Amino acid sequence: MSKDIYIHRLEPGEPGRPLVFAFHGTGGGEDQLLAMAWDLVPGGTIVSPRGDVSEHGAARFFRRTGEGVYDMDDLARATAKMIGFVEAHAADTGSGQVLGIGYSNGANILATTMFARPDLFDAVVLMHPLIPFQPRIEGSLKGKRILITAGRHDPICPPNLTARLESWLIAAEADVTLDWHSGGHEVRPGELSAAKAFLAGSTPTQAQGEQA
């Protein structure tokens, strides 16, 4: 598929640094997570697509029929489309590492893309994901590094569903870390620190990149 099937931002990084995909939440856009991605993975090449679905003017990556009720046919469409988008950019950059960062609706499309193609990402950060169905994993997540961040009082992504997602991923033998904060659906500084530390463990040093 084409690299341009989504409206997106592409910010080139430094040689040898990872390729980072950043997926916004409902009502965001291609700029929403750019600064966050730059901070979390310094020197990385950032690709940030805009969701192609409008919900009363708010951009999303797939349709839903209610809060937490997904249009599963459209989710399948969106997942297949996102796989093609990620593949095209990964092939073009030739980066040795591909990382994913998603918030809310962006975390959901990142998760379903990972379920369908576990080989696409080396590590992912799912911020406040809501997966209200048991995922069908096409391949192996064994050893895949996944960070989930969540709020213990999140009204949109209930903590019991976050814990259930963690248990499903553990059962799939993924290397899962779950980081909680005491708030709701907002992203807090502590989870950004957790994400930065997590991704630092997933990315090569600049010296390693220069030697490769």
Secondary structure, 3 states (H helix, E strand, C coil): CCCCCCCEEEECCCCCCCEEEEECCCCCCCCCCHHHHHHHCCCCEEEEECCCEEECCEEECCCEEECCEECHHHHHHHHHHHHHHHHHHHHHHCCCCEEEEEECHHHHHHHHHHHHCCCCCCEEEEECCCCCCCCCCCCCCCCCEEEEEEECCCCCCCHHHHHHHHHHHHHCCCEEEEEEECCCCCCCHHHHHHHHHHHHCCCCCHHHHHHC
